[in-house]
């Protein structure tokens, strides 16, 4: 979970701060490849979660790259998994 969160934060920081400095325009194949690769890595690390789908689709909309959707998705997966673990221990 920690590795997934670090990757999500790093990708969001890259897309918000660094990437716009070097590439003009929001429609860039490099940005799309980064999002596709991150979706694959996060799915590998955490398994498939529906939270990743809105993050991936939202990143395809120009201007939405400035919202840290990957970080929010991983945090939501963590919150959900933690809640399920607590519910399992109560059973």
C-alpha positions as CSV (number, residue, x, y, z in Angstrom):
1,X,0.0,0.0,0.0
2,X,2.8,2.4,0.9
3,X,4.6,1.8,-2.5
4,X,1.3,2.4,-4.4
5,X,0.7,5.7,-2.5
6,X,4.3,6.9,-3.1
7,X,3.9,6.1,-6.9
8,X,0.5,7.8,-7.0
9,X,1.8,11.0,-5.3
10,X,4.9,11.1,-7.5
11,X,2.9,10.7,-10.7
12,X,0.4,13.4,-9.6
13,X,3.3,15.8,-8.6
14,X,5.0,15.1,-12.0
15,X,1.7,15.8,-13.9
16,X,0.9,18.9,-11.9
17,X,4.3,20.6,-11.4
18,X,7.0,19.2,-13.8
19,X,5.2,18.0,-16.9
20,X,3.5,21.3,-17.9
21,X,6.9,23.1,-17.8
22,X,8.2,21.0,-20.7
23,X,5.1,20.2,-22.8
24,X,2.7,22.7,-24.3
25,X,-0.9,21.7,-24.4
26,X,-2.9,19.2,-22.4
27,X,-3.2,16.5,-25.1
28,X,0.0,14.6,-25.0
29,X,0.7,10.9,-25.7
30,X,3.4,10.9,-23.0
31,X,1.0,11.9,-20.4
32,X,-1.5,9.3,-21.5
33,X,1.3,6.6,-21.4
34,X,2.2,7.7,-17.9
35,X,-1.5,7.3,-16.8
36,X,-1.9,4.0,-18.5
37,X,1.3,2.6,-17.0
38,X,0.4,3.9,-13.5
39,X,-3.0,2.3,-13.8
40,X,-1.3,-1.0,-14.7
41,X,1.2,-0.8,-11.8
42,X,-1.4,0.2,-9.2
43,X,-3.7,-2.6,-10.4
44,X,-0.8,-5.0,-10.0
45,X,0.1,-3.7,-6.5
46,X,-3.4,-3.4,-5.1
47,X,-5.6,-5.5,-7.4
48,X,-8.4,-4.1,-9.5
49,X,-10.5,-1.5,-7.8
50,X,-13.3,0.6,-9.4
51,X,-11.6,3.7,-7.9
52,X,-9.0,3.5,-10.6
53,X,-11.4,3.8,-13.5
54,X,-12.6,7.4,-12.8
55,X,-9.0,8.4,-12.1
56,X,-7.8,7.1,-15.5
57,X,-10.8,8.5,-17.4
58,X,-10.5,11.9,-15.6
59,X,-6.9,12.2,-16.6
60,X,-7.9,12.0,-20.3
61,X,-9.9,15.3,-19.9
62,X,-7.7,18.4,-20.5
63,X,-7.2,20.4,-17.3
64,X,-8.2,17.6,-15.0
65,X,-4.5,16.6,-14.7
66,X,-4.2,19.3,-12.1
67,X,-6.3,17.3,-9.7
68,X,-4.4,14.5,-7.8
69,X,-6.8,11.8,-8.9
70,X,-4.3,8.9,-8.5
71,X,-3.5,9.9,-5.0
72,X,-7.2,10.2,-4.1
73,X,-7.9,6.8,-5.7
74,X,-5.2,5.0,-3.7
75,X,-6.2,6.8,-0.5
76,X,-9.8,5.6,-1.1
77,X,-8.7,2.0,-1.7
78,X,-6.7,2.2,1.6
79,X,-9.8,3.5,3.4
80,X,-12.0,0.8,1.9
81,X,-9.6,-2.0,2.7
82,X,-9.0,-0.8,6.2
83,X,-12.8,-0.6,6.8
84,X,-13.2,-4.2,5.5
85,X,-10.4,-5.4,7.7
86,X,-12.0,-4.0,10.8
87,X,-15.3,-5.5,9.8
88,X,-13.6,-8.9,9.3
89,X,-12.1,-8.8,12.8
90,X,-15.4,-8.0,14.4
91,X,-17.0,-11.1,12.9
